[in-house]
Amino acid sequence: MGGRRGASSARIEHLQQKLFPEEGLSTRRLFLRPLQAADAFQLVVLTNDPLVAAGVSFLRQPFTLADAQALIAMPRDQRGCFAAVRAGEDGPMIGCAGALSRNASDIEIGFWLGAPYHGKRYGAEMAAAMLDRLLEVFPERRIVAECPRENSASWRLLKKLGFGPSEDAATRKGARLLIFDAPAIVD
């Protein structure tokens, strides 16, 4: 899927409402709701794990309460929005998924799962839901991901979703840029 390159603003008006209509998205087992102030502490607990933060190129380590609050506030500048991923509508927060507007043509998918929830296919379910939503809402944009080469689980998942390595440079140290170019085939 291609997109035109441009120097226009990366802001997307009403990004949160476009990504998460009616306050959230549901999958078979998961509920994705935009991050709220009350999620800050749990977000720190899930994300301030070296195993998690090392696999997501834009997360700082250590991931502090201030970092969580900045991620929660991201929709205000209309450049990104992330959701708390819960096991069921009222279940525990198990991860995070969302998107960043990189420029006028590219939107970046992002997701991570707390270490206790690895190996249960939650990652595939939340990433596929996020990708489907991005394809629906932003058909004119190229969907990209940045992933550290060492994060083999995310590399495999992104490949299954239809992403492939790009010749374009990643913006974050140690990451590789991947571009969505095929229909999702995750079961």
Contacts in CASP RR format, 6 or more apart in sequence:
PFRMAT RR
TARGET T0000
AUTHOR 0000-0000-0000
METHOD contacts of the structure
MODEL  1
MGGRRGASSARIEHLQQKLFPEEGLSTRRLFLRPLQAADAFQLVVLTNDP
LVAAGVSFLRQPFTLADAQALIAMPRDQRGCFAAVRAGEDGPMIGCAGAL
SRNASDIEIGFWLGAPYHGKRYGAEMAAAMLDRLLEVFPERRIVAECPRE
NSASWRLLKKLGFGPSEDAATRKGARLLIFDAPAIVD
1 142 0 8 1.000
1 143 0 8 1.000
1 179 0 8 1.000
1 180 0 8 1.000
1 181 0 8 1.000
2 105 0 8 1.000
2 142 0 8 1.000
2 179 0 8 1.000
3 105 0 8 1.000
3 106 0 8 1.000
3 140 0 8 1.000
3 141 0 8 1.000
3 142 0 8 1.000
4 104 0 8 1.000
4 105 0 8 1.000
5 103 0 8 1.000
5 104 0 8 1.000
5 105 0 8 1.000
6 103 0 8 1.000
6 104 0 8 1.000
6 105 0 8 1.000
7 103 0 8 1.000
7 104 0 8 1.000
8 103 0 8 1.000
8 104 0 8 1.000
9 104 0 8 1.000
10 79 0 8 1.000
10 101 0 8 1.000
10 102 0 8 1.000
10 103 0 8 1.000
10 104 0 8 1.000
11 77 0 8 1.000
11 78 0 8 1.000
11 79 0 8 1.000
11 101 0 8 1.000
12 18 0 8 1.000
12 78 0 8 1.000
12 79 0 8 1.000
12 80 0 8 1.000
12 101 0 8 1.000
12 107 0 8 1.000
13 78 0 8 1.000
14 78 0 8 1.000
15 75 0 8 1.000
15 78 0 8 1.000
15 79 0 8 1.000
15 80 0 8 1.000
15 81 0 8 1.000
15 99 0 8 1.000
15 101 0 8 1.000
16 34 0 8 1.000
16 75 0 8 1.000
16 81 0 8 1.000
18 137 0 8 1.000
18 138 0 8 1.000
19 34 0 8 1.000
19 81 0 8 1.000
19 83 0 8 1.000
19 98 0 8 1.000
19 99 0 8 1.000
19 133 0 8 1.000
19 134 0 8 1.000
19 137 0 8 1.000
20 32 0 8 1.000
20 33 0 8 1.000
20 34 0 8 1.000
20 81 0 8 1.000
20 83 0 8 1.000
23 33 0 8 1.000
23 34 0 8 1.000
24 31 0 8 1.000
24 32 0 8 1.000
24 33 0 8 1.000
24 34 0 8 1.000
24 83 0 8 1.000
25 31 0 8 1.000
25 32 0 8 1.000
25 83 0 8 1.000
25 129 0 8 1.000
25 133 0 8 1.000
26 32 0 8 1.000
26 89 0 8 1.000
27 125 0 8 1.000
27 126 0 8 1.000
27 128 0 8 1.000
27 129 0 8 1.000
28 125 0 8 1.000
29 87 0 8 1.000
29 88 0 8 1.000
29 122 0 8 1.000
29 125 0 8 1.000
30 85 0 8 1.000
30 86 0 8 1.000
30 87 0 8 1.000
30 88 0 8 1.000
30 94 0 8 1.000
30 122 0 8 1.000
30 125 0 8 1.000
30 126 0 8 1.000
30 129 0 8 1.000
31 85 0 8 1.000
31 86 0 8 1.000
31 88 0 8 1.000
31 89 0 8 1.000
31 91 0 8 1.000
32 83 0 8 1.000
32 84 0 8 1.000
32 85 0 8 1.000
32 86 0 8 1.000
32 97 0 8 1.000
32 126 0 8 1.000
32 129 0 8 1.000
32 130 0 8 1.000
33 83 0 8 1.000
33 84 0 8 1.000
33 86 0 8 1.000
34 75 0 8 1.000
34 81 0 8 1.000
34 82 0 8 1.000
34 83 0 8 1.000
34 84 0 8 1.000
35 43 0 8 1.000
35 71 0 8 1.000
35 72 0 8 1.000
35 82 0 8 1.000
35 83 0 8 1.000
35 84 0 8 1.000
35 96 0 8 1.000
36 72 0 8 1.000
36 84 0 8 1.000
37 69 0 8 1.000
37 72 0 8 1.000
39 68 0 8 1.000
39 72 0 8 1.000
39 84 0 8 1.000
39 93 0 8 1.000
40 65 0 8 1.000
40 68 0 8 1.000
40 69 0 8 1.000
40 72 0 8 1.000
41 65 0 8 1.000
41 68 0 8 1.000
42 84 0 8 1.000
42 93 0 8 1.000
43 63 0 8 1.000
43 68 0 8 1.000
43 71 0 8 1.000
43 72 0 8 1.000
43 84 0 8 1.000
43 93 0 8 1.000
43 96 0 8 1.000
44 63 0 8 1.000
44 64 0 8 1.000
44 65 0 8 1.000
44 67 0 8 1.000
44 68 0 8 1.000
46 52 0 8 1.000
46 93 0 8 1.000
46 94 0 8 1.000
46 95 0 8 1.000
46 96 0 8 1.000
46 112 0 8 1.000
46 114 0 8 1.000
47 53 0 8 1.000
47 59 0 8 1.000
47 63 0 8 1.000
47 67 0 8 1.000
47 68 0 8 1.000
47 96 0 8 1.000
47 112 0 8 1.000
47 114 0 8 1.000
48 61 0 8 1.000
48 62 0 8 1.000
48 63 0 8 1.000
48 64 0 8 1.000
49 114 0 8 1.000
49 115 0 8 1.000
50 61 0 8 1.000
51 115 0 8 1.000
52 59 0 8 1.000
52 112 0 8 1.000
52 113 0 8 1.000
52 114 0 8 1.000
52 115 0 8 1.000
53 59 0 8 1.000
53 60 0 8 1.000
53 61 0 8 1.000
53 62 0 8 1.000
53 63 0 8 1.000
54 61 0 8 1.000
54 148 0 8 1.000
54 150 0 8 1.000
54 151 0 8 1.000
55 112 0 8 1.000
55 147 0 8 1.000
55 148 0 8 1.000
55 150 0 8 1.000
55 151 0 8 1.000
55 154 0 8 1.000
56 110 0 8 1.000
56 112 0 8 1.000
56 148 0 8 1.000
56 151 0 8 1.000
57 146 0 8 1.000
57 147 0 8 1.000
57 148 0 8 1.000
57 170 0 8 1.000
57 172 0 8 1.000
57 173 0 8 1.000
57 174 0 8 1.000
57 175 0 8 1.000
58 100 0 8 1.000
58 146 0 8 1.000
58 172 0 8 1.000
59 67 0 8 1.000
59 112 0 8 1.000
60 67 0 8 1.000
71 82 0 8 1.000
71 96 0 8 1.000
72 82 0 8 1.000
74 80 0 8 1.000
74 81 0 8 1.000
74 82 0 8 1.000
75 81 0 8 1.000
78 101 0 8 1.000
79 100 0 8 1.000
79 101 0 8 1.000
80 98 0 8 1.000
80 99 0 8 1.000
80 100 0 8 1.000
80 101 0 8 1.000
81 98 0 8 1.000
81 99 0 8 1.000
82 96 0 8 1.000
82 97 0 8 1.000
82 98 0 8 1.000
82 99 0 8 1.000
82 110 0 8 1.000
83 96 0 8 1.000
83 97 0 8 1.000
83 98 0 8 1.000
84 93 0 8 1.000
84 95 0 8 1.000
84 96 0 8 1.000
85 93 0 8 1.000
85 94 0 8 1.000
85 95 0 8 1.000
85 96 0 8 1.000
85 97 0 8 1.000
85 111 0 8 1.000
85 113 0 8 1.000
85 122 0 8 1.000
85 126 0 8 1.000
86 92 0 8 1.000
86 93 0 8 1.000
86 94 0 8 1.000
87 94 0 8 1.000
87 117 0 8 1.000
87 122 0 8 1.000
94 113 0 8 1.000
94 114 0 8 1.000
94 116 0 8 1.000
94 117 0 8 1.000
94 122 0 8 1.000
95 111 0 8 1.000
95 112 0 8 1.000
95 113 0 8 1.000
95 114 0 8 1.000
95 117 0 8 1.000
95 122 0 8 1.000
95 126 0 8 1.000
96 111 0 8 1.000
96 112 0 8 1.000
97 109 0 8 1.000
97 110 0 8 1.000
97 111 0 8 1.000
97 112 0 8 1.000
97 126 0 8 1.000
97 127 0 8 1.000
97 129 0 8 1.000
97 130 0 8 1.000
98 109 0 8 1.000
98 110 0 8 1.000
98 111 0 8 1.000
98 130 0 8 1.000
99 107 0 8 1.000
99 108 0 8 1.000
99 109 0 8 1.000
99 110 0 8 1.000
99 130 0 8 1.000
99 134 0 8 1.000
100 107 0 8 1.000
100 108 0 8 1.000
100 110 0 8 1.000
101 107 0 8 1.000
101 108 0 8 1.000
102 108 0 8 1.000
102 144 0 8 1.000
102 171 0 8 1.000
105 141 0 8 1.000
105 142 0 8 1.000
106 141 0 8 1.000
106 142 0 8 1.000
106 143 0 8 1.000
106 144 0 8 1.000
107 134 0 8 1.000
107 138 0 8 1.000
107 141 0 8 1.000
107 142 0 8 1.000
107 143 0 8 1.000
107 144 0 8 1.000
108 143 0 8 1.000
108 144 0 8 1.000
108 145 0 8 1.000
108 146 0 8 1.000
109 127 0 8 1.000
109 130 0 8 1.000
109 131 0 8 1.000
109 134 0 8 1.000
109 143 0 8 1.000
109 144 0 8 1.000
109 145 0 8 1.000
109 180 0 8 1.000
110 127 0 8 1.000
110 130 0 8 1.000
110 145 0 8 1.000
111 123 0 8 1.000
111 126 0 8 1.000
111 127 0 8 1.000
111 130 0 8 1.000
113 122 0 8 1.000
113 123 0 8 1.000
113 126 0 8 1.000
118 153 0 8 1.000
123 157 0 8 1.000
124 157 0 8 1.000
124 160 0 8 1.000
124 186 0 8 1.000
127 157 0 8 1.000
127 158 0 8 1.000
127 161 0 8 1.000
127 186 0 8 1.000
128 161 0 8 1.000
128 184 0 8 1.000
128 186 0 8 1.000
131 143 0 8 1.000
131 161 0 8 1.000
131 180 0 8 1.000
131 184 0 8 1.000
132 184 0 8 1.000
134 141 0 8 1.000
134 143 0 8 1.000
135 143 0 8 1.000
135 180 0 8 1.000
142 179 0 8 1.000
142 180 0 8 1.000
143 179 0 8 1.000
143 180 0 8 1.000
144 166 0 8 1.000
144 177 0 8 1.000
144 178 0 8 1.000
144 179 0 8 1.000
144 180 0 8 1.000
145 158 0 8 1.000
145 163 0 8 1.000
145 177 0 8 1.000
145 178 0 8 1.000
145 180 0 8 1.000
146 170 0 8 1.000
146 171 0 8 1.000
146 172 0 8 1.000
146 175 0 8 1.000
146 176 0 8 1.000
146 177 0 8 1.000
146 178 0 8 1.000
147 154 0 8 1.000
147 155 0 8 1.000
147 158 0 8 1.000
147 175 0 8 1.000
147 176 0 8 1.000
147 178 0 8 1.000
148 174 0 8 1.000
148 175 0 8 1.000
148 176 0 8 1.000
149 155 0 8 1.000
149 174 0 8 1.000
149 175 0 8 1.000
149 176 0 8 1.000
157 186 0 8 1.000
158 164 0 8 1.000
158 178 0 8 1.000
160 184 0 8 1.000
160 185 0 8 1.000
160 186 0 8 1.000
161 180 0 8 1.000
161 184 0 8 1.000
161 185 0 8 1.000
161 186 0 8 1.000
162 180 0 8 1.000
162 181 0 8 1.000
162 182 0 8 1.000
162 183 0 8 1.000
162 184 0 8 1.000
162 185 0 8 1.000
163 178 0 8 1.000
163 179 0 8 1.000
163 180 0 8 1.000
163 181 0 8 1.000
164 178 0 8 1.000
164 179 0 8 1.000
164 180 0 8 1.000
164 181 0 8 1.000
165 176 0 8 1.000
165 177 0 8 1.000
165 178 0 8 1.000
165 179 0 8 1.000
166 176 0 8 1.000
166 177 0 8 1.000
166 178 0 8 1.000
166 179 0 8 1.000
168 177 0 8 1.000
168 179 0 8 1.000
169 177 0 8 1.000
170 176 0 8 1.000
170 177 0 8 1.000
171 177 0 8 1.000
END
